[in-house]
């Protein structure tokens, strides 16, 4: 259980860092704000920050889930089940 929690924490941190690095570039490249910017740029900034927060939340959750699955499959702790010796 402790190993799974550690893997979830590592995955969520790595997912959050990766998303924080990639999400602004993806938002700027893929999306255009739905509101035209004239003299007031508050609405487009709020829109972009909302998209960034959603991307970071998704990246953090995806990283945690990915690393939990990784801990169950690849790093599965092998248990040694031995029958007690009868003398």
Secondary structure, DSSP 8 states (H G I E B T S, - for coil): -HHHHHHHHHHHHHHHHHHHHHHHHHHHHH---SS--SS--HHHHHHHHHHHHHHHHHHHHHHHHHHHHHHHHTS------------
